[in-house]
């Protein structure tokens, strides 16, 4: 018997969401994270946004792409509560939606590279590296696979 995956279970016997899933969702919705952080700056709210997103169009595109990440985060929260049941079909499509949002984010990275005339920056390199790790994690993670099958397999 293999008890190595027992720490992936919660008190009710359901699989907990992987930490990497939360990190991917925060990465996808990072435009919203920057927006919320900029609201805490009383003196210069646009300064933090301009520091991270020099082009206004890049920030607006990050906000638009981040809406999908917020939606997927809502699906994860609904799965943890096991309600409402009408969200189960959308949760069953979480993996393809996550891959699609990562591809959109890759397109946004390409757009930011074009705006920067393909000059290397650490932020571009780290974004590309995290995109690669995320796609690799989605393809290979047993924890994510079991988590995504958990609500699907539940019978009511």
Secondary structure, 3 states (H helix, E strand, C coil): CCCCCHHHECCCCCECCCHHHHHHHHHHCHHHHHHHHHHCCCCCHHHHHHHHCCCHHHHHHHHHHHHHHHHHHHHHHHHHHCCCHHHHHHHHCHHHHHHHHHHHHHHHHHHHHHHCCCCCCHHHHHHHHHHHHHHHHHHHCHHHHHHHHHHHHCCC
